[in-house]
């Protein structure tokens, strides 16, 4: 079933939870390249995907967030880029065959001109290369996530749209300041949803940054400007350092307790970002299942 058909049938979809923190729990060194585990420890990547499908996720991502050439060059793994991305898709498919598999594509880590040295043409080329590998793997759609600069997100969107008509979700990271919600580059939720929907995004949303308390407000501001599907993926709270360990303090029950507020604000797809586990997604899915029955 396609994304469009599943959304038409269910009205509200469940997304998966965190990948990075799940890999850390399974022994990934903090300084290691997470995407390399697609080649080194495929059984772990497959198991994470399976755990999210079992928790009720309609959409499961891939371990390809930092799979672009610029990111991979920093760990000297650029020569493996195509295989890393293709295998990332295949492993999530193998682990979660009943879920839709969306390729996770994150920022390059560089600023576009004139703030930085990266040109739009170079950025589009980098994202095109990554998307091509994900398409070879047989992906069902794409997620451009954790962007703070809308011009870089647009480069990713243009790259994917030059190759495919598959669904593309674009998700930015917002923080709340004195003037309200915005990315650190000053992009508001209203501007994000307006610009990205006009440029062909299938859905727009927010992820990471903070705990779930902020996301109803972000979602509401987006919904006021557009009827496009909205993707919401909060962290499990603000991380705290306990000894040598980074801990996310929001429990599955706390996050599930906010789901109805997100739905009231207009959310269409809800999952979790950093610190969320299959337990969090299971709790969220239970509330969403009840909401579907009400509808």
Residue, then its C-alpha position, 0 to 999 in steps of 0.5 A: x500500500x502506498x503512502x497516499x493509500x495508507x494515509x487515506x485509509x488510516x487518516x493518522x499515521x505512526x512514524x518510528x522512533x530514534x535510530x542514533x540513540x538505539x544504536x548507541x544502546x547497542x554498542x555504537x561508539x559515540x565517535x563512530x560513523x553510524x551509517x557504516x553499520x549498514x555494512x558492518x552490523x546489518x543484523x542490528x539495523x535490521x533488528x531496529x527496523x523490526x522493533x519499530x514495525x512491531x511497535x506499530x509504525x506505519x513508516x520506518x526510516x533508514x540508517x542513512x541520515x548522514x549518508x551524503x558524500x560531504x558527511x561521509x568524507x569526514x569519516x573517510x567513508x565516501x567511497x562506500x556512499x552508494x552501498x551504504x545508502x542502498x543497504x540502508x534501504x534494503x535492511x529496513x525493508x527486510x526488518x519491517x516488510x509491512x511498513x513503508x520505508x522512507x529514506x532518511x536524508x540529513x543536512x550536509x553540515x555545511x552552510x550554503x553560500x554566501x554564509x559558507x562555501x557550499x554552492x546550491x549546485x554542489x548541494x543538489x549534486x550531493x543529495x541527488x547522489x544519495x537519493x539515487x542510491x536509495x532509489x536503487x534500494x527500492x525506497x517507498x519515499x524520502x524524509x529530509x530531516x533536521x534541517x535548520x536552513x530552508x535553502x539547503x532543504x530546498x536543495x534536497x527537495x529539488x534533487x529528489x524531485x529531479x529523480x522521482x515522484x515518490x513522497x517527500x517529507x521535509x522536516x525542520x528543527x525549531x526552537x522557541x525564542x522571545x519572538x516565537x518558534x523558528x529555526x536557528x536560521x530564523x525560519x518560522x513554521x509558517x514560512x517553512x510550510x508555505x515555501x516547502x509545500x509550494x515547491x512540491x513537498x508531500x508533507x512538512x513538519x518538525x523533529x528533534x530540538x526539544x521535548x514534545x511540549x513545544x510541538x503542538x504550538x509548532x504544528x498549530x502554526x503550520x496548520x493555520x497556513x496549509x492543509x498539507x499532511x504534517x509530520x511531527x517527531x519530538x525528542x524524548x525530552x531535553x537530554x541530561x548528562x547523568x554520569x557519563x551517559x546522556x539520558x532522555x527523560x520523557x517516558x513513553x507515557x508522558x509522550x503518549x499523553x501529548x498525542x491528542x493535543x498534537x492531533x487537535x493541532x493538526x498533526x497527521x504523522x506522529x513518531x519520535x526523534x532522539x531518545x525515543x524507543x520502540x516503547x515510546x512508539x508503542x505507547x504513541x501508536x496505542x493513542x493513535x489507534x484509539x483516535x482512529x476509532x473515534x474518527 
